[in-house]
């Protein structure tokens, strides 16, 4: 080889290595080669809706709280509760539950959902809502998930989140909701309840709404693991074969998510995240669901989903009650903190 060709080969190898992302939510440790060009996540940055803004009332995050589980005996779930300044205990509030709560609320993370809710509630773009950040179940001896280890190797996350059955729906509706209802006035209208997550947390959120549509009807899915980790690739067929349910779903994923290529180069479409997300979108669309979606260039993770989280929330909650009276100065004003 010439000196030029050797240098070119080395630079090419270095580029592929540099583009290989660190293990993230639900990501396999093996990363096949990336396409040429910049890192697929290089274009995604959080905007002002994801940042604390001067003059916007800042909600409070309470917790951590712990509930024990009878669905998976011996495990427990840690959760935090976001309470906006506009919350009035006399008025039923909307509800949004985020799986992998530690990642959705982290001040240095990619989602920062509490700031998104602060800003959108203040501007009347979403209703006043209680936010809940819940972590996957674990035994008391197991560590709490964190941004480096979401719990796939250390908690009950794989069983709870990736199995397409009703067990996780029972955790949310039979164990978490009673605890929340003791302390907060949460709307009993399923149209006022949403649930979301990333990766395995996204398929878990979808499963809750799918199994309990009379409890939750809005689903936010970022890089959802609708793949054969524990049989989750079956949802497109379930959607087509089942009566339509009153759900609203926003899916987002990237062309450089996990693409089902193994170490030996063999391709498994059941382990192709992007392909399976597109399959689910097509099934939901064919069945007439209220579905929205956005496909970008991102890797597996929350870089793109975090950037568009405000838009996903606006779309999911777009039909909140609105007054069109031009003399309604309350409606035409930013939402102020509730009177004490």
N, C-alpha and C positions, 0 to 999 in steps of 0.2 A: 504493500500500500504506500502511496505517496504521503509526505508529511501533511499535505492539505487534507487528504481523505481520512487520515488517522485523526486529525484535529476535528474534522466535521463529525466523525462518528462519536468521539468523546463528548463533544458539545451536545449532540443529539441525545446521548444517554443521560447527560447531566440535566438536560431540560426535562426529560421524562421523569427522572428522579425528583427534581424540584417540584414538579406538578403533582406528585403523588400526595394526596391529603393524609393527614393524621387520622387514625381511627375515630369515628364519630358515632352518632346514635345508630346502632344496629348495623354498623359497617363491618364487613369482613376485613381481616388484617391484610389479605392479599389484594393489591390494587393493580389491575392490568394496565398496560400502557395508555397514556392519555393522547388525545389528538395533538397535532402540532399547534404552536401558538401560545398565547398567554394562559396562565392558570384559569380554568373555567370559572372560578369564584372571584376573579379579579375585578369585576365590574359592579359588585354589590356592596352598597354602603347604606347605613341607616340614615333616614331623613329626619326632619324636625319633629314629625309626629311620634317618633320613637324616643325622643329626648324630653327631659323635664324642661318645661317652658316657663319663663318668668311671667307671673300673673295668673297662671293656671293653678287652681286648687289641687294640691297633691293628696291623693288618697293614702290610706294607712294600710300597711301589710301586717297582719296579726299572726302570731304563731311563733314557732311551729307547734302544731297540735298532733296528737297521735290517736288513731283508732285501731282497735284490734279487729282481726278478720275471722269470721266463722266460715267464709267461703273457702279460704285456704288456711286451715287451722294452724296456729303457731306463728302466723305472720301478722304484721301491723303496717299501717300506712301513715306516713307523715304528710301533713298538708299545712298550707298557709292560706289566709283569707285576705283578699284585697277589699277594702271598704272605701268607696269614693266619698269625698267630702259632701257630695250631694245626696247621699243615702239618708232617707227619712224612714225610721222604723215603722211609721204609720202607713207607709205606701209600699206595696209589694214591688220588689226590685227584680230586674232580669238577672240571669245567672250565666256565667261562662266558666267552664271547668277546663283546665289545661293539664294534660298528662305530662310526666317528667317535669313536675312543677319547678324543681330547682333550676332547670335550664331556662324556663320561660320567664322567670322573675329575676334572674341574675343581672345585677347592675352592669356587669362587664360582658354579658352574653350577647347573643345575636337577636333576641326577641324583645326583651324589656317590655313585656306586655302591660305591666302596670302603668308605664308612661303612655303607651298607646291608648289605654282606657281613660286615663286622666284627660288627655287632650281631646279625644273624640266625644267623651261625655260632656265636657265643658262646651264644646261647639254644637251640641245636640245632633251629632252625626250617628251616635248610637244611644240607646236608652241608658238610664242610670242602672248600673249592674254591679252585683257582687262578683268578684273574680276568685276562683279557687285554684291553687297550684298544688297538685297532689303528686307525690312520688310513688313509684311502684312498691309493692309489698316486700317486706324483708323480715327476717327473724330478728329478735332483739340483739343477737350477737353480730349480725351482718352490718357492714358500714352503710351510711347514707350515700346514695348516688351523688356524683359531682360532675362538673363539666368534662373531666377527663375519663371518668368511668360512670356511664349512665345506669349501670346495674345489670347488664347482660351476663356478667361473670360473677356477680356478687349478690344478686337479689332474685326475687321471684318474677322479674320483669319479662323474661322470655315466655313463661307459661301464661301469665296474666294478659299480656298485651298481644301476643302473636297467635293465640289459639282462637279460631273463629267459632266460639260458643258463647253462652250467656253468662259465664262466670264473672267476667269483669263488669258486665252490666249490673249484676247483683251487688258487687262491691260498691258501685256508685249509688245505686238506687236504694239498697237495703242497709248499707252501713254508713256511707258518707252523707247522704241526704238527710237522714234523721238527725245526725249531729249538727248539720248546718241549720236545719229548721228550728232547732232549739234556740239558736242565738240570733237568727236573722229572719226578716220577713221577705221570703223569696216567693215570687209568683208561682202559682200552681199551673199556669198556662204553659203547656209544652212549647208553644211558639216563642215563649220568652226564656227558653233555656237552650244554651249552646254548649258544645263540647269539642275540644280540639287537641291536636298534638302533632309531633313530628316523628317520622320513621315508624317504629313499632307503636309509639304513642298515638300516631294518627290512625292506624288500623284499629287500635283499642277504642278510640273515640268513635270511629264509624260503627264498630260492633255494638257499643252502648246504644247509639241512636237506632241502629238496625233492629236490635233486640227489644228496645223499649221506646218505640216512637211516640207513645203517649206520655213520655217523661221528657224526652229531648228530641228536638227537630232540626237543630242547626249543627252542622259538622264542618270543622276547619281541619284540613289535611295537608300537611307539608311533608314532602318526600315519603308518602305513606308506604309502609311495608306490606303491600298487598301481594306478597310473594310467598313461595313455599318454604317459609321458615318452620311453620307448624300448620301448613295447609291454607294460608290466607289468600292464595291465588284463586280460591273458589268463588269469590264474591261477584265477579261479573256474571257467572252462570246463575248464582242465587238471585241477583237483581232481575235477570231476564225471566226466571222461572217463577218468581213470587209476585203476588199482587203489589201494585205500586204503593209505597208508603209515603206519608206526608213529610218528607225530609227535604232540606235545602243543604247542598254540599258545595264547598269550594275546595278543589284539588289544585295543588301546585307541585311541580317536579322539574327536573332538569335532564337534559340529554346526556349529561355526564354523571348521572347517578350510577349506582351499582348496576352493571349491564349484563350480569349473568355469565361472564366469561371466567372460567376456572383457571387453575394453575397450568393445566395442560393445553389451554386454548379452547377447550370444549365449551360450547354455548348451551345454556339451559334457560329457555324462555320463562320458566316458572320462577327463576331467580333474577329476572331482569326487572328492576324497579320501574324504570321509565316505561317499558313496554306494558307492564301490568297496570300502571296508573292510567295509561292511555286506554287500555282495554276496559277498565272500570268506567272511565269517562264515557266511552262509547256506549256501554251497556246502560248507564244511567240516562244518557241522552235518548237512546232508542226507546227507553221505557217512559220517557216524558217527565223525568225528574227536574226539579229546579236546581240545575247544576251549573257552576261556573268553573273555569280552570285556566291555568297559566303555565306554559312550558317555557323554560329558559335554558341556560347553558350550564347550570350549577352542578356541583358535585353533591354527594350525599351530605346532608347537614342542614344548617339553618341560615346560611348567608342570604340566599334569595328569599326564602320564606320570611325572614326577619325584615328585609327591606319592604316587602309588600304586605306585611301583616296589617297595617292600617287599612289598606284597600280591601283585604279579605274581610276584615271586621265590618267595614262600611257596607259591603255588599251583603253579607250575611244578615245584618241587622237593619237593612234599608227601609223596612216597612214599619218602623216604630210609629206610634201615634203622633200626628202632626196637626197643629192648628193653622188654618189658612186665613184667619181673621187678621186683616191688616192693622187693626187696633189692638191686637193682643201683644202688648209690649213685653210680657213675660216670655212668650214664644220667640220674640224677636231679639231677646237678650241672651247673652251667654249664661249657661247654668251656674248659679252661685251655690255656695255651700248651704246645706239645709239649716233651717232655723233651729236653734237649740232651745 
